[in-house]
Amino acid sequence: MIRTLFCSLVVGVAVSSVAAQAQRPSLIPDPREFQSREDVALSRGVLLSAPEKDADDSSAADDLLAFLKEQGIARSGKGAHIYLLRDSSAAGKRALAGEKLAIDAAMQDEGYVLFTSKSGVYIVAHSASGLFYGAQTAKQLVSGNGDHAVFKGCAIRDWPAMKYRGVHDDLSRGPVPTLEFQKKQIRTFAAYKLNVYSPYFENTMQYASNPLPALPGGSMSKADAAALVEYAKPYHVTIVPEQEAFGHLHHVLTWQEYAHLAEVPNGSVLAPGEAGSLEVIQQWFTELAAVFPGPFLHIGADETFELGQGKTADEVKQRGLGAVYIDFLTKIHAELAPLNRRLLFWGDVAMNDPALVPRLPKDMIAVAWHYEPEEDFSKWLDPYTKAGMETWVSPGVNNWSRVYPNNNLALKNIQGFVAAGQKAGSTGVLNTIWNDDGEGLFAEDWYGVLFGAAAGWQPGASDIAEFQKNYGAVFHDDATGDLDQAQMALMQAHLAFEKAGLEDAKDGLFWIDPWSSEGQETAAKIKPVLDEVRVDAERALTLIAQARQAGKLRETDAVDAMELGARRMDFIAFKFQTASDIADTYRTIYQEQNDPEARKHMSGKLWGLSGRALDLREGYGYIRDEFKDAWLKENRPYWLDNVMAEYDVAMRLWIARADKFRMARQQWSETHMLPPPEAVGIAQAAAPK
């Protein structure tokens, strides 16, 4: 039976008389099969029909109607009819037969058919998730607003290449998102056909059995977790929590209650043979399983660098690191067996002992991770596929320790690794976000997240150039292309840093003192590309401003975050330029202080140096405020003061230096002698090599 819903806004009418355009519209992910048809004008209202008794289908309909309302389309019952149909219904069968379209076996789980006709728009699927994903594509096919809205005419058959398509989000190294922001993440993931969200916990999930490590205000409560699980259901997103169960547990093991479980004192790795290690793991995951009802739990177990360096030293020496590691994973598997969940684990350690991998339980899932572009990813997958184990692949958005993600690395890494995973039979992709320096802003990561969504849904190697052409229009409703060009400009800025022999635009470059010994070494490397970095970053800022002026944009928090990233890149180069100019100028006037002509201008030059130092104070101060605003849009206040302290220290440094130049001016006024450069914080110029 079908129920009819009337849009509370106008979603327009009938079929446009304009001939169908041959150009394929911007879509993310790109559908497998697409054929252009005549556009449908949405200017007289919409009538939307969905299965009456299915709550999931009603949710998909409500989600689509809410989007149409946001587009400002007025209400009318005489407009284009949008049908959401199951292929098992009589209406669904008639619709497919009339178009000679079919939903085959590969499409049944999450696939859909979408087509337009003279009477409206049809979305047909076998499953609730397929109908939902068809509705998400329908959103992207609507262009314009109000009376000018149009639905792009087409016929689509579409289904995913990979069953599990997810984002892994680090909640343990600073940023802890608010529940409201996590809901926004869920909505947005689902809009681009992602179906897994994996929050990462070291000590930031609250456990009744082990309450000490999770700090109040800086961790996720059971109530918030339950609310998020419930919220995610109609969006067809499964939450797969990761609780580290072997390594990365420093913030647990520093508590006296757990110190005896550490492999080495004050370390990060649980000692496998220590009484109590399995007990605490069992307690954590029993509580997780009670809150997160999905089929998977992620036990982490990556980067166990300290294993064999402390309590297990003798055992590792006798049996080998791989054997000790794999035995402990097997024990964890047995301990958690009563929970009836499949366990994911990071594949970076066991892969180094491929002969031992077959000893792992076959129902465990190896998550192979690697974050660089490679010609061949087989070494990360082969040990597990040859052992008959299921695998997921885990590329990364390359946001960690950077002022803005390095999308040169991210897009190629995601493209290559996901394609390799599909070829190897991997069933899932888990695109990673890490916050190593505690400064990560998720809003900066959407570019890599959406490309990961496209790569996991689309078969084979996803087209980077096509994604870059479509991103701004799809995600931001930017018709100018300026935001796409701004992303490209920031990628060019990263390349300029690499050209200078630096990895890219790291957070460390933003904070480093150019007059420190390390800063001077960095300054010598970066000097040849400073102008280039600034041109690229400032081009991005200009393009962002132009896009804002051209029309109303969507996802403006992500635009703000991109602007912040561009400002931080520009400031890195400005800081090194300015610090070098100040130092060179002071050395010169110090050397010329006995020259009668130079003495006439000494006071003014010293004032100028104070002003240049304060320029750097002001730069840090402005970015500080912008960063704080961006942080609080998505995160709890927890940890923010740790980052603000970095800004405050940097600002005080340049205030103090401005004062030293002021005092040098006063000394000049009184004695006509200047203090040496070292006295105002400037080291002697390095001798040329």
Buried (B, 14 or more C-beta within 10 A) or exposed (E): EEBEBBBEBBBBBBBBEEEBEEEBBBBBBBBBEBEBBBBBBBBBBBBBBBBEEBEBBBBBBBBBBEBBBEBBBBBBEEBBBBBBBBBEBEBBBEBBEEBEBEBEEEBBBBBBBBBBBEEBBBBBBBBBBBBBBBBBBBBBBBBBBBBBBBBBBBBBBBBBBBBBBBBBBBBBBBBBBBBEBBBBBBBBBBBBBBBBBBBBBBBBBBBEEBEEBBBEEBBBBBEBBBBBBEBBBBBBBBBBBBBBBBBBBBBBBBEEEBEBBBBBEEBBBBBBBBEEBBEBBBBBBBBBBEBBEBEBBBBBBBBBEBBBEBBBEEBBEEEBBBBBBBBBBBBBBEBBEEBEBBBBBBBBBBBBBBEBBBBBBEEBBBBBBBBEBBEEBEEBBBBBBEBEBBBBBBBBBBBBBBBBBBBBBBBBBBBBBBBBBBEBEBBBBBBBBBBBBBBBBBBBBBBBBBBBBBBBBBEEBBBBEBBBEBBBBBBBBBBBBBBBBBBBBBBBBBBBBBEBEBBBBBBBBBBBBBBEEEBBEBBBEBBEBBEBBBBBBBBBBBBBEBBBEEEEBEBEBBBBBBBBBBBBBBBBBBBBBBBBEBBEBBBEBBEBBEEEEBBEEBEEBBEBBBEBBBBBBEBBBEBBEBBBEBBEBBBBEBBBEEBBEBBBEBBEBBBEBBBBBBBBBEBBEEEEEBBEBEEBBBBEEEEEE
